[in-house]
Amino acid sequence: MITSQPLSFIVKSILAGMLIGCGCLAYVVIENKYIGSFLFSLGLLTIIIKEYNLYTGKVGNWIPKDTLKLLVMFLLNAFGTALVAYLFTFTRANIDAIYPLVEAKVNDNLLSIFILACGCGAMMHIACFNFAVKNHPLYVIMPIMFFILCGFEHCVANAGFFAMAKTPLTLDLIIKIAVMVVGNAIGSLIFARLIPAPIIK
C-alpha cells in the first residue's frame, strides 16, 4: 500500500527516477555492457535502501485503490529519469550507443514489447522481494543485470533512453510506453500474486 504524504510522495518518486536516469547513463556510456548493467543496479539498490518510490518496484503490491497513485508515480519517475538523461546530452559524455538502442525499441512491435516488459516486471519483483527477505545486494544485482542484458523493457528506464536520444513523443511511442507500463505490472504481479512465497520476516 502507498501511504506517503503528497510532497514526500512526489520527491521520492522524482528522486527514484533520477537514480534510474544515472543507471541509463552508465549503461549507455560504458562500452562493456556487463559492467554497465552491473552499475545500473546501484540505482535500484539505493532506491530500495532509501525507500524511494519506483513504479516497477511498487506495482507488484498493487491494489485497486492505488491505481492512480501508481500511474502518477510512473509519470514522476519518468520525469526524473528523462531529466537526468537529457541533461547529459549537454556534456562531453559519449552517448552514441543510445541511438541504435532506441531505434530497436521504437521499431519493435507491440507483442514483442509486451513480452519483454513482462520479463522486466518479473525481474524487478524478484529483485525487490528477494532483497527484502535476505537483504543481500546480489539479489538486486543479478535480476537487474538479467533484464538489461536480455533487452527487457523497463518503462521508467526507457523514458531516460528516449530523452537521451531526443526521440519525438509521437502517439505511436506513447502507445508503446503504455504497453511497457502494463507489461511491467503484469510480469511483476504474476510473481507477486500467482506464485506462493514465504512470509517476509
N, C-alpha and C positions, 0 to 999 in steps of 0.2 A: 504494500500500500504506500502511496506517495503522500507524505504529510508535511512537507516543507512549507514554511511561510512564503508568501509571494516573492519578496525580494531575495531571500535566500535561495528559493527555487530557481529564480532567473539567473542569479550569479553562478550558482553551482552548475547549472546547465550550460551556460556560456563557457565557463572555465573547462568543463569536460570537453566541449567541442574544441577549444583551443589546444588542449593536450593531444587530441586526436589529430589536429592540424600539424602539430610538431611531428607526430608519427608519420604523417603523409610526407612531410619534407624529408625525413630520414630515409624513407623507402625510395623516394624519387632520386635524391642526390647521391646516395651511397651506391656505388656500382655493384657491389656484391649484394644480391638480393637476400641471401641468408642472414647477413649482418643487418641489412636494412629492416627485415621483418622482425629480427630479434629486438632491435632498438625500438621498433614500433610498439612493442609490448610494454615499454616503460610508461606510455600514456595510460593504458588501461590499469596497470598496477597502481599508478598514482591516483587515478580516479577512484578505484576501489578503496584504497587506504584512506584517502581524504573524504570519502563518501560524497563525491560529486554525483551529478545526475546525468547519466548517459542512457539514451533511449534503448540501445541494443543490450545494455546491461540490466535494464529495469523491466523490459517488456515481457520477460518470462514470468513475472509476477503479476501480469495483467488481471485486472478485474474490471467489469463493465464501467463502473463509475469513474475509473481513472483514465478512460479513453482519451478525453480531451486534453488532460494534463500530459499524457504521453505524447500526443501529437505536438503540443506546444513545446515539450521537451525536445523533440526531434528538431523542430524549427530553430530553437535556441542553440542546440548542438551544431546544427548545420551552419548557422550564422558564425559561431565561434570558430569552427573548423575552416570555413571559407575565408574568414577574415585573416587568420594566421597564414593560410596557404597563399592567399592573394598578395599579402604584404611581402612575401619572399620573392615575388616576381620582380620587385624593385631592387633586389640585391644582386650581388655577383654569384650567388649560388647557381650551380649548373643544374637546371631543371629540364634539360632537353628530353630526358626519358619520359616526361609526363605525356608528351604528345602521342606516341604510339599506344601508351597505356589507356588514355582517354578515348582514342579513336576506336579501339577494340570494344570499349564499353558502349559508346554511342551507337556503334553499328551492330550491336548484338540484338538478337530477337527476344521478345518478352518471355517466352518459355525458358530459354537459357538463363536469362536474368533472374527469373523467379527461383529456379532450382539452385543457382549459385547463391542467391540471397538466403534461401532456407538453410543451406550449408553453413553460411556465415552465422546465422542466428543460432544454430545448434552449437557451434564452436564458442560463441560468446556466452551462452548459458553454461556450457561446460566449464569455461574459464572462471566465471563468477561463482558458480556453485562449488566447484572443487576448491577454490581458494578460501571460500567461507568455511568449508569443512576442515581442510588440512592446513590452511594458512602458509602455503609454500609457493614461492614465486614461479616455480616450474609449471604449476597448474594453470598459471595465466600465460606464461611464455609459450608453452607448447601449442595450445589451441590457437593462439594468435598467429604464430608462425605457420601453422597448418592452413588457416583460412587465407592468409595473404599469399603464400606460395602456391596455393591451389587456384588462386584467382577468384575466390568467392567475393560476392558483392556486399559491402558494408555501407549502408545508406549514409551514415554520417561521414565516414572517410571519403566517400565518393563526392560529397559536397566540397571537400577540400581539393580533391583531384580536379574536379570540373572548374573550380575557381582558379586553380593554379594554371590550368590550360586556357583560361578565359573563354570557356565554352558558352555559347549563347544559350539562354534559358528558353528553349522552344517548348511548345506543347508536347512534342514527342519526348523530349528529355524529362519533362515533368511527369509524364505517364510512366516512364522507365524508373524514375526515382520513387514514385508511388509504389510500383511493383516491388522495388527493393525494400521499402519500408514494411510492406505486408509480408514479403518473404522472410525478412529478418524476424518478424514477430512469430510467424508460423513455425519456423525452424526452432526458435527458442522454446515456444510453447509445447512442441512435440516432446522435447526432452524434459521440460518442467512439469508437464501435466500427465502425459501418457505413459511415461516410464517410471516405475516406482523407484524411490530413492530413500536412503536413510534420513532420519530426522537430524537436522543440524544441531549439535550440542555446543 
